[in-house]
Amino acid sequence: MRETNFINQNKEKWKEYEEMLDRKATDPDRLNRLFVQITDDLSYSRTFYPNRSVRVYLNNLAQQIFYNIYKNKKSPLGRITSFWTDELPRLVYESRSAFRVAFAVFILSMLIGAFSAEMDPEFPRVILGDSYVDMTIQNIETGDPMAVYKDKSRFGMALGITANNLYVAFLTFLLGAFFCIGAIGILVNNGIMVGSFQHFFYDKGVFQESFLTIWTHGTLEISAIIIAGAAGITMGQGLVFPGTLSRIQAFQISARRGLKIMIGLVPIFIAAGFIEGYLTRYTETPDIVRLMFILLCLFFILGYFVFYPVKKAREGFKTDLKDTRIPPTQDLSINYNRIKSSGDILTDAFSIIRKNLSTILKYSAGVASLYAFIVSVISKLPLNEAFSFPTEFFGAFKHLGQYFHNESIFLIPIINIVLYSAFFYFLMQILIWDFRGKTPVKQNIKTHVVSFLNTLIPVTIGCLILATDLSFKGLLLFFLAPFLLMTLFISQKENSNFFFALTRGINLMKKNLGQVVSLLLLVSVLGILLFLIMDTSVLWLYLKFIGWNFSVEQSTMDQLVHGSLIYIAIFIVCLVFSLFSFCFGLLYFSLIEIEEAPWLHQAVENIGRHQHIRGLEKEG
């Protein structure tokens, strides 16, 4: 082709590319296609017109395109900068409805707290505790109402407050996974606390001093709690409003977005902790200086989390949210013939829970309902006296033993044995049905009775250990749990008696103790986290709040509230037991393949065999 013809054929295309570069187009896909086409033309010109100006022109054009493609390639520092300047504001803007809900809930709760304190002067004691109120009254009488912020060392106070604030914030976020209700509940709790707290100082005539002191650090701290609630609501929206996606897909998207918002809060909590530990204690600072500092913190929060996202939305965001591209949901069947690691087993266990979630929740709710009803009827003492409902960190987990051994309820070990035997029996059947492709083998009533009795023995051993007064009963059950669960599953899977199943389970596990221990530790950590996420101390506050707003006899309300807490605790126990049961049931299949290799033997036997499918020969 002659050079003039080559130029005439492509000049319109090259002109379009020049205009596109002049407009500084940033579409990476379009620039990539442009670069490929120009380099093709450049290669052609180098071959046929090596000494002509068209080659120089195309070479310059290719260099410009190459520069436009790679000039925006982000370094690690650039990616961090982009997160704070573009990605996080975009997430905040797209979650603005959740932010509005969180702010409205918190402000309404503050008003409720202040109104309740106005109507009942003793209300702050219910919320803040007698010891804190008495200490504050003493500080007011001595002329230093904010002395509580001066008691500890600066660094220790800053560190402790930061750690506590981060815990509360992430708990607020995680509880949003329960269809937004948990996050909203935490906001209600904190809002009522702040409202009653401020009204308490107003009632004592020191509102101005308390306001300037508390909000010196509280502007960042409380704002971050509200934003954490918004992040939790953002995560929960995927479950409540999945749209055209499945709930799992929508939750994956919303959880990632909420988590990124939470990451953006960490520096704010660190700053709030530093301010409370180092600056709040200087109450002698002029009021105008403290007020200006509070306004400065407020302008930062409003500027970055309200006005800046709106401004960026009008200008156009530069960062694409990659976490919105979720692969389609795949309901893959579990391969029971493969040797698996502890992580693979845990993944399969969650897969079984997901496929049978409604059934597991029904069984768990049934056990929890029966337990709460029976103990409320036969307890010698009121439930609030028979059971301890702590509010401290790890409280629900530390007092778990009271549901298996309680002097006020003599029959509690028998109740546990019957209820959990039935529960574990159904759990094992779920796993066996999944292994058989959900086509259970027909069994007569006698077979079911025998299977239930085989379940009864290991469950009885576990419940009796928990019912003892031994100080190390928790540790003892921790080490016996793998053997009891393995025995329980083998007796169901192989229709064998307890002693044969126990012997077989020990023989399978003794050569693979490393994997048994690793799986036990992994599942135990997840079980403890579940207790922390659904800690009864948090739920207790919600139920108490309900009690304050319904006019019934106090004794009746106490029974209902504490009966509900018992139900929640047993419900959590059942969910944790489900995870343990499925994990060690799945471990059985992995250990069988390690020790006996039934699938490998079958595969070896099938080598060389031929199968015919629709007239076509297929290697077996």
C-alpha positions in Angstrom: 0.0 0.0 0.0 1.3 3.4 -0.9 2.0 5.8 2.0 -0.7 8.3 1.0 -3.3 5.6 0.8 -2.3 4.3 4.2 -2.6 7.8 5.6 -5.9 8.5 4.0 -7.3 5.2 5.2 -6.4 5.8 8.9 -6.2 9.6 9.3 -9.8 9.9 10.6 -9.1 7.3 13.2 -5.8 9.0 14.3 -7.6 12.3 14.5 -10.2 10.8 16.8 -7.4 9.4 19.0 -5.7 12.8 19.2 -9.0 14.5 20.3 -9.5 11.7 22.9 -6.0 12.3 24.3 -6.7 16.1 24.3 -9.8 15.5 26.4 -7.6 13.4 28.8 -9.9 10.5 28.6 -9.3 8.1 31.5 -11.3 5.0 30.5 -8.6 2.3 30.9 -10.4 -0.2 28.6 -10.8 2.3 25.8 -7.2 3.4 26.2 -6.0 -0.2 26.0 -7.8 -0.8 22.8 -6.5 2.4 21.4 -2.9 1.5 22.3 -3.3 -1.9 20.5 -4.6 -0.3 17.3 -1.9 2.4 17.2 0.9 -0.1 17.9 -0.4 -2.2 15.0 -0.3 0.8 12.7 3.1 1.7 14.0 4.4 -1.8 13.3 3.1 -1.6 9.8 4.7 1.8 9.1 8.0 0.6 10.5 8.0 -2.3 8.0 6.9 -0.4 4.9 7.7 3.3 5.6 10.8 3.2 8.0 12.2 6.5 6.9 8.9 8.5 6.5 7.3 11.0 8.8 4.2 8.9 9.3 6.3 6.4 11.4 7.6 9.3 13.6 4.0 10.6 14.0 2.6 7.2 15.0 5.6 6.6 17.4 4.8 9.8 19.2 1.1 9.0 19.3 1.8 5.6 20.8 4.1 7.1 23.4 1.3 9.5 24.5 -1.2 6.7 24.8 1.3 4.5 26.8 1.9 7.4 29.1 -1.9 7.9 29.7 -2.3 4.3 30.5 0.5 4.0 33.0 0.7 7.5 34.5 -2.2 6.6 36.8 -0.8 3.3 37.9 -1.0 3.5 41.7 1.9 2.9 44.1 1.1 1.5 47.5 1.1 5.1 48.9 -1.2 6.1 46.0 -3.7 3.4 46.8 -3.8 4.5 50.4 -4.3 8.1 49.3 -7.0 7.1 46.9 -8.9 5.2 49.7 -9.1 8.3 51.9 -9.8 10.8 49.1 -12.1 8.8 46.8 -13.1 5.3 47.8 -14.2 5.9 51.4 -16.1 9.1 50.5 -17.8 7.1 47.7 -18.8 4.4 50.1 -20.1 7.0 52.6 -22.1 8.7 49.8 -23.6 5.5 48.5 -24.5 4.5 52.1 -26.0 7.8 53.0 -29.5 6.3 53.8 -27.8 4.1 56.5 -26.1 7.2 57.9 -29.3 9.1 58.1 -31.0 6.2 59.9 -28.1 5.8 62.3 -28.1 9.5 63.1 -31.9 9.7 63.6 -31.9 6.6 65.8 -29.1 8.0 68.0 -30.6 11.5 68.3 -34.1 10.1 69.1 -32.5 7.8 71.7 -30.7 10.7 73.3 -34.0 12.5 73.6 -35.6 9.5 75.1 -32.8 9.2 77.6 -33.1 12.9 78.6 -36.9 12.7 78.8 -36.7 9.6 81.0 -34.2 11.2 83.3 -36.5 14.3 83.5 -39.5 12.1 84.4 -37.6 9.8 86.8 -34.5 11.3 88.7 -33.4 7.7 89.4 -33.3 6.7 85.8 -29.5 7.6 85.4 -28.7 5.1 88.1 -30.4 2.4 86.1 -28.3 3.3 83.0 -25.0 4.4 84.5 -25.0 2.4 87.7 -25.1 3.4 91.4 -21.3 3.5 91.9 -20.7 5.9 89.0 -23.6 8.2 89.9 -22.5 8.3 93.6 -18.9 9.0 92.6 -20.0 11.8 90.2 -22.2 13.4 92.9 -19.2 13.3 95.3 -17.0 15.0 92.7 -19.7 17.7 92.1 -19.9 18.4 95.9 -16.1 18.7 96.1 -16.1 21.3 93.3 -14.6 19.1 90.5 -17.4 17.4 88.6 -15.1 16.1 85.9 -12.5 14.6 88.2 -13.2 11.1 86.7 -11.1 12.2 83.7 -8.1 13.0 85.9 -7.7 9.8 88.0 -5.6 7.7 85.6 -2.3 8.2 83.8 -2.5 9.8 80.5 -1.1 7.0 78.4 -3.0 4.2 80.2 -6.3 6.1 80.0 -5.8 6.8 76.3 -4.9 3.2 75.5 -7.8 1.7 77.6 -10.4 4.1 76.1 -9.2 3.5 72.6 -9.4 -0.3 73.0 -12.9 -0.1 74.6 -14.2 2.3 71.9 -12.9 0.0 69.1 -14.5 -3.0 70.8 -17.9 -1.2 71.1 -17.6 0.0 67.5 -16.8 -3.3 66.0 -19.4 -5.0 68.1 -21.9 -2.5 66.8 -20.8 -3.2 63.2 -20.9 -7.0 63.6 -24.3 -7.0 65.2 -25.5 -5.3 62.0 -25.2 -8.7 60.4 -28.4 -9.7 62.3 -30.7 -7.9 59.8 -29.5 -4.4 61.1 -31.3 -5.0 64.4 -28.1 -5.4 66.5 -26.5 -2.2 65.2 -29.7 -0.2 65.8 -29.9 -1.7 69.3 -26.4 -0.6 70.2 -27.2 2.9 68.9 -30.3 3.0 71.0 -28.4 1.9 74.1 -25.6 4.5 73.6 -28.1 7.2 72.7 -30.1 6.7 75.9 -26.9 6.6 77.9 -25.6 9.9 76.5 -29.0 11.6 76.9 -29.5 10.5 80.5 -25.8 11.3 81.3 -26.1 14.9 80.0 -29.5 15.4 81.8 -28.0 14.2 85.0 -25.4 17.0 84.9 -28.0 19.5 83.9 -30.1 18.5 86.9 -27.1 19.1 89.1 -26.5 22.6 87.7 -23.2 21.8 86.0 -24.4 21.3 82.4 -22.0 23.8 80.8 -18.9 22.3 82.5 -20.0 18.8 81.6 -20.8 19.7 78.0 -17.4 21.4 77.3 -15.5 18.5 79.0 -17.4 15.5 77.6 -17.7 16.8 74.1 -14.0 17.7 73.9 -13.4 14.0 73.1 -17.0 13.0 72.6 -17.5 14.9 69.3 -15.2 12.4 67.6 -16.0 9.4 69.8 -19.8 9.7 69.6 -19.7 10.5 65.9 -17.6 7.5 65.3 -20.1 5.3 67.2 -22.9 6.6 65.0 -20.8 6.0 61.8 -20.1 2.4 63.1 -23.8 1.9 63.5 -24.2 3.2 59.9 -21.6 0.7 58.8 -23.5 -2.1 60.6 -26.8 -1.1 59.0 -25.0 -1.0 55.6 -23.9 -4.6 56.1 -27.3 -5.7 57.3 -29.0 -4.1 54.3 -27.7 -6.8 52.1 -29.8 -9.3 54.0 -32.8 -7.2 54.4 -32.9 -5.7 50.9 -31.0 -8.1 48.6 -32.7 -6.8 45.4 -32.2 -9.0 42.4 -29.2 -10.8 44.0 -29.3 -13.7 46.3 -29.1 -12.8 50.0 -25.6 -14.4 50.2 -24.4 -12.3 47.2 -26.0 -9.1 48.5 -24.5 -9.7 52.0 -21.0 -10.2 50.5 -21.2 -6.8 48.9 -22.7 -5.0 51.8 -20.4 -6.6 54.4 -17.3 -5.5 52.4 -18.6 -2.0 52.1 -19.4 -1.8 55.8 -16.0 -3.2 56.7 -14.2 -0.6 54.6 -16.2 2.2 56.4 -15.1 0.6 59.7 -11.5 0.7 58.7 -11.8 4.4 58.0 -13.0 4.9 61.6 -9.9 3.5 63.3 -7.8 6.7 63.1 -10.8 8.6 64.6 -11.1 6.3 67.6 -7.3 6.6 68.1 -7.6 10.4 68.0 -10.6 10.4 70.4 -8.8 8.1 72.8 -5.7 10.4 72.7 -7.8 13.5 73.3 -9.7 11.9 76.2 -6.5 10.7 77.8 -4.3 13.7 77.3 -6.6 16.8 76.8 -10.0 16.3 78.4 -8.4 16.4 81.9 -7.5 20.1 81.5 -10.9 21.4 82.6 -9.3 24.7 83.7 -8.8 25.6 80.0 -10.9 28.7 79.0 -14.4 27.8 77.9 -14.0 29.6 74.5 -10.9 27.5 73.7 -12.7 24.2 74.5 -15.8 25.3 72.6 -13.6 26.2 69.5 -12.0 22.8 69.7 -15.3 21.0 69.9 -16.5 23.0 66.8 -13.3 22.2 65.0 -13.9 18.4 65.6 -17.5 18.8 64.5 -16.5 20.6 61.3 -14.1 17.8 60.5 -16.8 15.1 60.9 -19.4 17.1 58.9 -16.8 18.1 56.3 -15.4 14.7 55.7 -18.4 12.4 56.2 -21.2 14.8 54.9 -20.1 17.6 52.6 -17.0 16.1 51.0 -18.8 12.9 49.7 -21.5 15.1 48.2 -18.9 17.3 46.6 -17.1 14.3 45.2 -20.3 12.8 43.9 -21.0 16.0 41.9 -17.5 16.0 40.5 -17.5 12.3 39.7 -15.6 9.5 41.6 -12.4 8.1 40.1 -12.4 4.8 41.9 -14.5 1.8 40.9 -15.8 -0.3 43.7 -14.3 -3.7 42.7 -16.1 -5.5 45.6 -19.4 -5.1 43.7 -18.3 -7.8 41.3 -19.4 -10.9 43.1 -19.3 -14.3 41.3 -22.6 -16.2 40.9 -23.6 -18.3 43.9 -22.6 -21.9 43.4 -24.3 -24.6 45.4 -21.5 -27.2 45.1 -21.9 -30.6 46.6 -19.3 -31.7 49.2 -16.7 -34.3 48.2 -16.7 -36.8 51.0 -14.0 -38.9 49.4 -11.1 -36.5 49.7 -8.5 -36.0 52.5 -9.1 -32.4 53.8 -7.3 -29.9 55.9 -9.0 -28.3 59.0 -9.8 -25.2 56.9 -11.4 -27.3 54.2 -13.5 -29.1 56.8 -14.6 -25.8 58.3 -15.6 -24.5 54.9 -17.7 -27.7 54.2 -19.3 -27.4 57.6 -20.5 -23.8 56.8 -21.7 -25.1 53.4 -23.9 -27.7 55.2 -25.1 -25.0 57.6 -26.0 -22.7 54.8 -27.9 -25.4 52.9 -29.8 -26.5 56.0 -30.0 -23.1 57.8 -33.8 -23.0 58.2 -33.9 -26.5 59.6 -31.0 -25.9 62.0 -32.6 -22.6 63.2 -35.9 -24.4 63.8 -34.2 -27.1 65.8 -32.2 -24.6 67.8 -35.3 -22.4 68.5 -37.2 -25.5 69.5 -34.6 -26.6 72.1 -34.2 -23.1 73.4 -38.0 -22.6 73.8 -38.5 -25.9 75.6 -35.6 -25.3 77.9 -36.6 -21.7 78.8 -40.3 -22.8 79.4 -39.4 -25.8 81.5 -36.9 -24.0 83.8 -39.3 -21.1 84.2 -41.9 -23.5 85.4 -39.9 -25.8 87.7 -37.4 -23.3 89.1 -37.6 -22.9 92.9 -36.4 -19.3 92.6 -37.3 -16.4 90.2 -35.2 -16.6 87.1 -33.3 -13.5 87.9 -32.2 -15.2 91.2 -31.7 -18.7 89.8 -29.5 -17.5 86.9 -26.8 -14.9 86.6 -27.0 -12.4 83.8 -23.7 -10.6 83.8 -22.9 -7.5 81.8 -19.1 -7.6 81.8 -17.0 -8.6 78.9 -16.9 -12.4 78.4 -19.8 -12.6 80.9 -22.1 -14.8 78.9 -19.3 -17.2 78.1 -18.0 -17.4 81.6 -21.4 -18.2 83.1 -22.3 -20.8 80.6 -22.1 -23.6 83.1 -25.2 -22.4 85.0 -27.4 -23.8 82.3 -26.1 -27.3 82.9 -25.7 -27.2 86.7 -28.1 -25.1 88.8 -29.0 -25.7 92.4 -32.3 -24.1 92.0 -33.4 -26.5 89.3 -32.8 -30.1 90.5 -33.8 -31.7 87.2 -31.7 -29.5 84.9 -29.2 -32.4 84.0 -32.1 -34.6 82.9 -33.6 -31.8 80.9 -30.3 -31.1 79.1 -29.7 -34.8 78.4 -33.1 -35.3 76.7 -33.2 -32.1 74.8 -29.6 -32.2 73.5 -29.8 -35.9 72.7 -32.7 -35.2 70.3 -30.9 -32.1 69.0 -27.6 -34.0 68.2 -29.6 -36.9 66.7 -31.2 -34.6 64.2 -27.9 -32.8 63.4 -26.2 -36.1 62.6 -29.1 -37.1 60.4 -28.7 -33.9 58.5 -25.1 -34.7 57.8 -25.8 -38.3 56.9 -28.6 -37.2 54.5 -26.3 -34.8 52.8 -23.7 -37.6 52.4 -26.3 -39.8 50.8 -27.6 -37.1 48.5 -30.6 -36.3 50.8 -32.1 -39.6 50.0 -32.4 -41.2 53.5 -32.6 -44.9 53.8 -35.9 -46.1 55.1 -35.7 -47.2 58.7 -38.3 -48.7 61.0 -39.1 -47.3 64.4 -36.8 -49.8 66.2 -33.8 -48.5 64.2 -34.6 -44.9 65.1 -35.0 -45.8 68.8 -31.6 -47.6 68.8 -29.9 -44.7 67.0 -31.4 -42.3 69.5 -30.2 -44.4 72.4 -26.7 -44.5 70.9 -26.8 -40.7 70.8 -28.0 -40.6 74.4 -24.8 -42.1 75.9 -22.2 -39.6 74.7 -24.5 -36.6 75.3 -25.2 -37.9 78.8 -21.4 -38.1 79.5 -21.0 -34.5 78.3 -23.9 -33.1 80.3 -22.9 -34.9 83.5 -19.4 -33.5 83.2 -20.8 -30.0 82.9 -23.2 -30.7 85.8 -20.3 -31.5 88.2 -18.7 -29.1 90.6 -15.2 -29.7 89.2 -13.3 -26.5 88.7 -11.7 -28.0 85.6 -14.8 -29.4 84.0 -14.7 -27.0 81.1 -11.1 -28.1 80.3 -12.0 -31.7 80.7 -14.9 -31.5 78.3 -12.8 -29.5 75.8 -10.4 -32.5 75.5 -13.1 -35.1 75.5 -15.4 -33.3 73.0 -13.6 -34.7 69.8 -14.0 -38.3 71.0 -17.6 -37.8 72.1 -18.6 -36.1 68.9 -16.8 -38.7 66.7 -18.4 -41.5 68.7 -21.8 -39.9 68.3 -21.4 -39.6 64.5 -19.9 -43.1 64.0 -22.8 -44.7 65.9 -25.3 -43.0 63.6 -23.4 -43.4 60.4 -22.4 -47.1 60.9 -25.4 -48.1 63.0 -23.1 -49.4 65.7 -23.3 -49.4 69.5 -21.5 -46.8 71.7 -18.5 -49.0 72.7 -17.7 -50.0 69.1 -18.1 -46.4 67.9 -15.8 -45.2 70.7 -13.1 -47.7 69.9 -13.3 -47.0 66.2 -13.2 -43.2 66.8 -10.1 -43.5 69.0 -8.3 -45.7 66.4 -9.1 -43.1 63.7 -8.0 -40.1 65.7 -4.9 -41.4 67.6 -2.8 -41.3 64.4 -4.0 -37.9 63.4 -4.1 -36.0 66.7 -2.5 -32.9 65.1 -5.4 -32.4 62.8 -7.9 -33.2 65.6 -6.4 -30.6 67.8 -6.1 -27.9 65.1 -9.7 -28.4 64.1 -10.8 -28.3 67.8 -9.0 -25.0 68.4 -10.3 -23.5 65.2 -13.9 -24.3 65.9 -13.5 -23.3 69.6 -12.3 -19.8 68.7 -15.3 -19.4 66.3 -17.6 -20.6 69.0 -16.3 -18.1 71.5 -16.6 -15.3 68.9 -20.2 -16.2 68.4 -20.8 -15.8 72.1 -19.1 -12.4 72.0 -21.1 -11.2 69.0 -24.4 -12.2 70.5 -23.4 -11.5 74.1 -26.4 -11.7 76.4 -25.2 -8.5 78.1 -26.1 -6.5 75.1 -29.4 -8.2 74.6 -30.2 -7.7 78.2 -30.1 -4.0 77.8 -32.6 -4.2 74.9 -35.0 -6.3 76.9 -34.7 -3.9 79.9 -35.5 -1.0 77.6 -38.6 -2.8 76.5 -39.5 -3.4 80.1 -39.2 0.3 80.9 -41.9 1.1 78.3 -44.6 -1.5 79.1 -46.8 -1.2 82.1 -47.0 -4.7 83.7 -46.1 -6.0 87.1 -42.4 -5.9 87.8 -42.3 -9.6 88.8 -44.0 -10.6 85.5 -41.7 -8.4 83.4 -38.6 -9.8 85.2 -39.7 -13.4 84.4 -40.3 -12.5 80.7 -37.0 -10.6 80.3 -34.8 -13.2 82.0 -36.7 -16.0 80.3 -35.9 -14.4 77.0 -32.2 -14.1 78.0 -32.2 -17.8 78.8 -33.7 -18.6 75.4 -31.1 -16.5 73.6 -28.2 -18.2 75.5 -29.4 -21.7 74.7 -30.1 -20.7 71.1 -26.5 -19.6 70.8 -25.3 -22.9 72.5 -27.2 -24.9 69.9 -25.7 -22.9 67.0 -22.2 -23.6 68.4 -23.0 -27.3 68.9 -24.1 -27.5 65.3 -20.8 -26.2 64.1 -18.9 -28.6 66.3 -21.0 -31.5 65.2 -20.7 -30.9 61.5 -16.9 -30.3 61.7 -16.1 -33.5 63.5 -18.7 -35.5 61.5 -16.8 -34.3 58.3 -13.5 -35.1 60.0 -14.7 -38.7 60.1 -14.8 -39.0 56.3 -11.3 -37.5 56.0 -9.8 -39.8 58.6 -11.5 -42.8 57.0 -9.8 -42.0 53.7 -6.5 -41.5 55.4 -6.6 -44.8 57.3 -8.7 -47.1 55.0 -8.8 -45.3 51.6 -12.1 -46.8 50.5 -12.4 -44.3 47.6 -8.9 -44.9 46.5 -9.4 -48.7 46.5 -12.6 -48.3 44.4 -10.8 -46.0 41.9 -8.0 -48.6 41.5 -10.5 -51.4 41.0 -12.3 -49.3 38.3 -9.1 -48.8 36.3 -9.4 -50.5 32.9 -13.1 -51.1 33.3 -15.4 -49.7 30.6 -18.8 -48.2 30.9 -21.2 -47.7 28.0 -23.4 -44.6 28.0 -25.9 -44.2 25.2 -23.9 -46.5 23.0 -20.6 -44.7 23.6 -17.7 -46.3 25.4 -16.4 -44.4 28.4 -13.3 -45.2 30.5 -14.4 -46.0 34.1 
